[in-house]
Amino acid sequence: MSDLFSKFDPLIELRETLLKSGVTDPFNLVMERVESPTVAICNGRRTILLGTYNYMGMTFDPDVVAAGKKALDEFGSGTTGSRVLNGTYVGHKAVEEALKDFYAMDHAMVFSTGYQANLGIISTIAGKDDYIILDIDSHASIYDGCALGNAQIVPFRHNDIEALDKRLKRMPPEAGKLVILEGVYSMLGDIAPLKEMVAVSKAAGAMVLVDEAHSMGFIGEHGRGVAEAQGVLDDVDFIIGTFSKSVGTVGGFCVSNHPKFEILRLVCRPYVFTASLPPSVVATAATSIRKLMDSADKRAHLWENSKRLHAGLRQLGFKLGTEEPQSAIIAVIMPDLEKGAAMWEALLNEGLYVNLARPPATPAGMTLLRCSLCALHSEEQVGEILGMFAAAGRAVGVIG
Ligand SMILES: Cc1ncc(COP(=O)(O)O)c(C=O)c1O
């Protein structure tokens, strides 16, 4: 019998070598207590959270928490059913209404996660004779949505408008085409040139889907994302998003103005063949989304945090993923995995949690320490964070 697990041997070996060097497992951290969106207790010590995607700090918002508790009392702990059977409660309708209001769009469909939203929408709308043209740095859930469907997949170089245009022009004019882009690319924290890319896509007769997982709530005047900030929201056919970042809970969604959108509720398998979100989750999401509509001050403070951290890290001598801060994600580029893991651990010992990211999740084989800022990080906390980066960076030898 051949062992089906032998394909994992290189990864097992890499992991064992890393752990033998004495570093804490960076992918097995336990939060012992969470005190706020920016502070938790890890390994018995106070730790500033800088790797949670909790951009707008909604997880402890008193109105959000109260809505969840109320729904738990009134509707119980779960729906035990699909949205198309017994799993649609008033709360599911209410959160879809909140999304329609938030984006000023006609339709909203809520999934159990953002991952499932991409799986479902992409695999359902692009069929056998259609083409999907996507940025090569797309999130795993976008690739998995492509793998679940039958369309032909055509990747293009990251953020390269000309490469997208060339691919589109090579396709049969009558073929169905779906261009998939992200507002913010979460590994380096860079944004897409959506204005140009949407124009090129529309000129070629393609539909456009934009995943705004890392921009909803923060980027754009109303927090609708990069498509809003670049003035192309009306030209985007489908926006995908998640509740697991700015909204502060779990769940995913697609919003659209397509007149036939509602048929997806009957044909989209990752929507139909899974249980719907618990009532407490949709209640917290709806409350959070409505509060995010009115959060211009928090958005402004988050931009300040992002600029302050980016400038401070650069001044310390760290190599960063973008020249200028483009989002609430700031990626610090490490020389290799060993140094990255050592730096991650040194930061944790200082009292700071960031995300360690390595290939295949990262582009160009990079090891990254990804920092995601929160609107509730204070100016003092950003100062503390920079002090910790300075100490850890010097101890590990990443900066001089
Ligand atoms: C771009 C992008 N899309 C989708 C998702 C999936 O979101 P969820 O956590 O809701 O499954 C993520 C999560 O990291 C993401 O970064």
The ligand as an ORCA input file, in Angstrom:
! r2SCAN-3c Opt
* xyz 0 1
  C      -9.235     38.190     -0.504
  C      -9.957     37.244      0.376
  N     -11.118     36.708     -0.055
  C     -11.815     35.846      0.707
  C     -11.381     35.468      1.955
  C     -12.175     34.466      2.752
  O     -12.834     35.069      3.803
  P     -13.446     34.231      5.011
  O     -12.500     34.360      6.156
  O     -14.757     34.881      5.289
  O     -13.608     32.824      4.560
  C     -10.191     36.004      2.443
  C      -9.727     35.613      3.787
  O      -8.640     35.743      4.197
  C      -9.460     36.910      1.636
  O      -8.301     37.421      2.060
*
